[in-house]
């Protein structure tokens, strides 16, 4: 899977320089579950979705995409909403962090961007917290 540049940049901000493959492996290893998205009849992975534990009933949703996935924004958005609903079945509170350029998509998914949390330890860009509480849509 060739990551979209924004996702590669986000992974670097989270984990530093493990190489793209190392960062993907670390993300997968820290997850409760993960799944891949391919086109019918192809083996190429276009997106990875997963849910990592945070504490008690709180989960950390994540998605990594290839540039190919961004060519289909409607389908990608609809599928991502389905994944968020699946995540809420096992963790009624979802929390993660995003860059400002992701606000519109994150809010469209039903999350609430709450506040500036910190800058990444590996990247000086500002990072904002977002939350989704089941039953609080």
Number of C-alpha atoms within 10 A of each C-alpha: 16 16 22 17 12 16 16 19 14 20 23 19 18 15 18 16 12 13 13 18 13 13 18 18 12 14 20 19 12 13 18 13 13 17 12 14 16 13 10 7 6 8 10 14 17 21 22 19 20 22 27 21 16 16 10 8 12 20 25 20 23 20 16 22 23 20 16 14 20 15 10 10 11 10 12 16 16 11 13 16 15 13 18 20 15 12 21 21 10 14 22 15 22 24 18 17 25 17 15 14 9 13 16 11 11 18 14 11 18 17 22 17 21 11 11 15 13 13 14 17 12 14 15 10 14 14 20 19 17 21 20 23 16 14 8 8 9
